[in-house]
Structure formats: C-alpha cells, structure tokens
Amino acid sequence: MKTLRLSLLSALAVVAALTLSSCNQMKDSSAAGTPRAIIHTNYGDMTVEFWPDVAPRTVDNFLKLSREKFYNGTAFHRIIKGFMIQGGCPNSKIGARGIPGTGGPGYQIKAEFNNRAHVKGVLSMARSSDPDSAGSQFFICHGDASFLNNKYTAFGKLVAGEEVLNKIANVVCVGPEGSTPTERVEITGVELVEAK
C-alpha cells in the first residue's frame, strides 16, 4: 500500500512538473523571438519591443533601416510634451539638405492600422495625410494619443527607458507649433537585440 501511495505521489509530481514546464514554455514562447531595439541617444537609451503580429511589414522596415544604420545621426526633430517625440528623418542629420520632417528612405510603406492603443510609450509610424505615406519617420507617444488609434500604424512599445522619454519630452521647444527642440536630441544608433 505504501509503495502504491509513493508511486501515485511520484506520478502526480511528474505530471505537475510537466504541466508547470509546459505553462512556462507557453508563457516564454509568446515573447521568444520578438525583436527588440535599443535606441541610443545623447540623452540616454530607450528599449522598444516590436509587434510583428499586428504590423509585420512596418516592423521589418524598421529593422531593415536599423541594420543599414539609416537612423544613426538623425534626431528627434519634433517634440510635443504630453503627446509624442518624433524622429527618423534623414533631413535631421547634421549637414543634410531639406527640412527636418520632410524626408524618408526613398520609398513608402503600406499602412497597417491595428487595434493597439496609442498610449504612453507606444511606437508608431509618422506619415503625411496619405495613409500609405510612412517611410522612416516614427514617434514614441509621451501621453495618451487615442485620437490616433486606427489612423496610424502602432508597431511596438517602450519596455525600458521611460525616464529618457520624459527627459527628451521636456526639452524646451520653439516654433509655430512649439515643437522644434532648442537642443539637438540625436539618435546615435539603433542596436537590435533578441527578447529576453
């Protein structure tokens, strides 16, 4: 009888261990392979995690441009505290011709509007009035921007560096919109990393 009880307890322990292991694998697999990027700036680093499940082409485009070092030397050229910080324009590089905010990679990508809310820390594509006009410019929300939901392609979120986002959002700005920073906020590089 004692042997039967021990066998049953051992079997239950094995089943419990397998179940727990399986649950942990499922939990980890949802983030496994999800690409991340560290956006290095002269104000500090921000880490973003991408959403390829809702915006695969947009994520691929950002990863491609990052691998090509397209963003290196660009700046966050448009900053509106409580709303967003915008960067990724090649015209924001030192010595570049053209007006910051009007440049791109030489092509445009199709919009991938989705159900992800534009809240603080969300990464989204900037565009003109044409929904399919995004290219390289992106923004990170610094507050609730739900009026952009389903009108702009949200494709990731900040997972580290909120203090850097806040620091950048607090740079003094001038201009008609009050969004042109008085200090240069440079993207020194974008480092691609695997999710942990």
Secondary structure, DSSP 8 states (H G I E B T S, - for coil): -HHHHHHHHHHHHHHHHHHHHHHHHHHHHHHTT-EEEEEEETTEEEEEEE-TTT-HHHHHHHHHHHHTTTTTT-B--EEETTTEEEE--GGGSTT--S-TTS--SSS-B-----S----TTEEEE---SSTT-BSS-EEEESS--GGGTTTS-EEEEEEE-HHHHHHHHTS-EETTTT-EESS--BEEEEEEEE--
